[in-house]
Amino acid sequence: ELAKRAIRWAGLLGVEWVVFHPGTLPFGEDESEIEEVRRRNVEGFRELCAEAEKHGVGIAVENTSDGNVPGRRAFGSTPTELAWLINELGYERVGVCWDTGHANLQRLDQYRSIKFLGRLLVATHIADNDGSGDQHLLPYEGNVKWDDVLRALREIGYKGLFNLEVGGAVHKIPLPIRKAKIRYAFELLDYMLGNRKG
């Protein structure tokens, strides 16, 4: 019900895409567990897509990560699973939100992943980390290969939003200095989008 309420509010506010994580359960190699997770995601997202259609809102499914837990697999942590889910849903206004931090935790080749998703990519969560946790750092503060990410986004003709998800980069900074860090974040984003030459 909370997700449906968020969709209704998004429609009222003119928000184009609402982002949701896929549901997951820890599963191993048992095919029946994997199928159950897939089935639940298709069922749940079909319900959300139907609600979103009523309110003129699109649904973006965010890539997940396993959080570096040995033996655990999170559904939606690979581009192939995301593409499968989007195609299975069959709705026009459903796509992928690419979280660069989650992809880095999964040790994915982000260039190849973004190219594979192509037109399915409708939103981004832009964040960095050092691969040890989802730290939500500013770009270039961790080890995400930003040249690869930006090149892939340019090559697929991505025109959506660049949503900085970087609370970890500012929440420990003393309040009087936060504005300077936020200004820096805007300048960095401007540079990344090619509006400034370095």
C-alpha positions as CSV (number, residue, x, y, z in Angstrom):
1,E,0.0,0.0,0.0
2,L,2.9,2.4,0.7
3,A,4.3,1.8,-2.8
4,K,0.9,2.6,-4.3
5,R,0.6,5.7,-2.3
6,A,4.0,6.8,-3.5
7,I,2.9,6.3,-7.1
8,R,-0.3,8.3,-6.6
9,W,1.8,11.2,-5.1
10,A,4.3,11.0,-7.9
11,G,1.4,11.3,-10.4
12,L,0.1,14.4,-8.6
13,L,3.5,16.0,-8.5
14,G,4.3,15.2,-12.2
15,V,7.2,12.9,-11.4
16,E,8.1,10.9,-14.5
17,W,9.6,7.7,-12.9
18,V,9.3,6.1,-9.5
19,V,12.1,3.8,-8.6
20,F,11.7,0.5,-6.7
21,H,14.1,-2.3,-5.7
22,P,13.0,-5.8,-6.7
23,G,12.1,-8.1,-3.9
24,T,14.5,-10.8,-3.0
25,L,15.1,-13.7,-0.7
26,P,18.4,-15.3,0.1
27,F,18.6,-18.3,-2.3
28,G,21.2,-20.7,-3.4
29,E,21.2,-23.1,-6.3
30,D,17.7,-24.5,-5.8
31,E,15.8,-23.7,-9.0
32,S,12.5,-23.7,-7.2
33,E,13.7,-20.9,-4.8
34,I,14.9,-18.9,-7.8
35,E,11.6,-19.4,-9.6
36,E,9.6,-18.3,-6.6
37,V,11.6,-15.1,-6.3
38,R,11.0,-14.4,-10.0
39,R,7.3,-15.2,-9.8
40,R,6.9,-12.9,-6.8
41,N,8.7,-10.0,-8.6
42,V,6.6,-10.4,-11.7
43,E,3.4,-10.5,-9.7
44,G,4.4,-7.5,-7.5
45,F,5.6,-5.3,-10.3
46,R,2.6,-6.0,-12.4
47,E,0.5,-4.6,-9.6
48,L,2.7,-1.5,-9.3
49,C,2.7,-1.0,-13.1
50,A,-1.1,-1.2,-13.3
51,E,-1.3,1.5,-10.5
52,A,1.3,3.6,-12.3
53,E,-0.6,3.5,-15.6
54,K,-3.6,5.0,-13.8
55,H,-1.5,8.0,-12.7
56,G,0.7,8.5,-15.8
57,V,3.9,7.5,-14.0
58,G,6.6,5.1,-15.1
59,I,8.2,2.4,-12.9
60,A,12.0,2.0,-12.8
61,V,13.4,-1.2,-11.3
62,E,16.8,-0.5,-9.6
63,N,19.7,-2.9,-9.8
64,T,20.5,-4.5,-6.5
65,S,23.6,-5.8,-4.8
66,D,24.5,-8.8,-2.7
67,G,26.2,-6.6,-0.1
68,N,29.3,-8.7,-0.2
69,V,27.6,-11.5,1.7
70,P,29.2,-14.9,0.7
71,G,26.7,-17.3,-0.8
72,R,23.9,-14.8,-1.0
73,R,22.3,-13.8,-4.3
74,A,20.0,-10.8,-4.6
75,F,17.5,-10.9,-7.5
76,G,18.0,-8.0,-9.8
77,S,21.8,-7.7,-9.3
78,T,22.6,-8.5,-12.9
79,P,21.5,-6.7,-16.1
80,T,20.2,-9.9,-17.6
81,E,17.8,-10.4,-14.6
82,L,16.6,-6.8,-14.9
83,A,16.1,-7.1,-18.7
84,W,14.2,-10.4,-18.2
85,L,11.9,-8.8,-15.6
86,I,11.2,-5.7,-17.7
87,N,10.4,-7.9,-20.8
88,E,8.3,-10.3,-18.7
89,L,6.2,-7.4,-17.3
90,G,5.3,-6.1,-20.8
91,Y,4.4,-2.6,-19.8
92,E,5.3,0.4,-22.0
93,R,6.4,2.7,-19.1
94,V,8.7,0.3,-17.2
95,G,12.5,0.4,-17.3
96,V,15.7,0.2,-15.3
97,C,17.3,2.6,-12.8
98,W,21.1,2.0,-12.9
99,D,22.7,2.4,-9.5
100,T,26.5,2.8,-10.1
101,G,27.3,2.0,-6.5
102,H,25.4,-1.2,-6.4
103,A,27.0,-2.3,-9.7
104,N,30.4,-1.5,-8.3
105,L,29.7,-3.7,-5.3
106,Q,28.7,-6.5,-7.7
107,R,32.0,-6.0,-9.5
108,L,30.1,-5.6,-12.8
109,D,31.6,-4.3,-16.0
110,Q,29.5,-1.1,-16.0
111,Y,30.3,-0.2,-19.6
112,R,29.0,-3.6,-20.9
113,S,26.1,-3.6,-18.5
114,I,24.8,-0.2,-19.5
115,K,25.3,-1.0,-23.2
116,F,23.4,-4.3,-22.7
117,L,20.5,-2.4,-21.1
118,G,20.4,0.3,-23.7
119,R,16.9,1.7,-24.2
120,L,15.7,0.0,-21.0
121,L,17.7,2.5,-18.9
122,V,15.4,5.3,-17.8
123,A,16.9,6.6,-14.6
124,T,20.2,6.6,-12.6
125,H,21.4,6.7,-9.1
126,I,24.9,8.1,-9.3
127,A,27.2,7.2,-6.4
128,D,30.6,5.9,-5.7
129,N,32.2,3.5,-3.2
130,D,35.4,1.5,-2.6
131,G,33.8,-1.9,-3.2
132,S,33.5,-2.7,0.5
133,G,30.0,-1.3,1.1
134,D,27.3,1.0,-0.3
135,Q,29.0,4.2,0.9
136,H,27.1,6.7,-1.3
137,L,30.2,8.8,-2.0
138,L,30.6,11.5,-4.7
139,P,31.9,10.3,-8.0
140,Y,35.7,9.9,-8.1
141,E,35.8,9.4,-4.3
142,G,35.7,5.6,-4.6
143,N,36.8,3.2,-7.4
144,V,33.9,3.2,-9.9
145,K,35.3,3.5,-13.4
146,W,33.5,6.7,-14.3
147,D,35.0,7.0,-17.8
148,D,33.4,3.7,-18.7
149,V,30.0,4.7,-17.1
150,L,29.9,8.0,-18.9
151,R,31.0,6.6,-22.2
152,A,28.3,3.9,-22.1
153,L,25.6,6.4,-21.2
154,R,26.6,8.7,-24.1
155,E,26.7,5.7,-26.5
156,I,23.2,4.6,-25.7
157,G,21.9,8.1,-26.0
158,Y,20.8,8.3,-22.4
159,K,18.7,11.5,-21.8
160,G,17.3,10.8,-18.3
161,L,18.2,12.4,-15.0
162,F,21.5,12.0,-13.2
163,N,20.3,11.5,-9.6
164,L,23.2,12.0,-7.2
165,E,22.7,9.6,-4.3
166,V,25.6,10.8,-2.2
167,G,24.5,11.3,1.4
168,G,27.6,9.5,2.6
169,A,29.7,12.2,1.0
170,V,28.2,15.0,3.1
171,H,26.5,13.8,6.3
172,K,29.7,13.7,8.3
173,I,30.9,17.1,7.2
174,P,30.3,20.0,9.7
175,L,27.2,21.9,8.8
176,P,28.9,25.2,8.0
177,I,31.0,23.4,5.3
178,R,28.2,21.3,3.7
179,K,27.1,24.1,1.3
180,A,30.7,24.1,-0.1
181,K,30.6,20.3,-0.6
182,I,27.2,20.5,-2.3
183,R,28.4,23.3,-4.6
184,Y,31.4,21.0,-5.4
185,A,29.0,18.2,-6.2
186,F,27.1,20.4,-8.7
187,E,30.4,21.5,-10.3
188,L,31.5,17.9,-10.5
189,L,28.3,16.8,-12.1
190,D,28.5,19.7,-14.6
191,Y,32.0,18.5,-15.5
192,M,30.9,14.9,-15.9
193,L,28.0,15.9,-18.2
194,G,30.5,17.7,-20.4
195,N,29.3,21.2,-19.6
196,R,32.8,22.2,-18.6
197,K,36.2,21.3,-19.9
198,G,38.9,20.1,-17.5
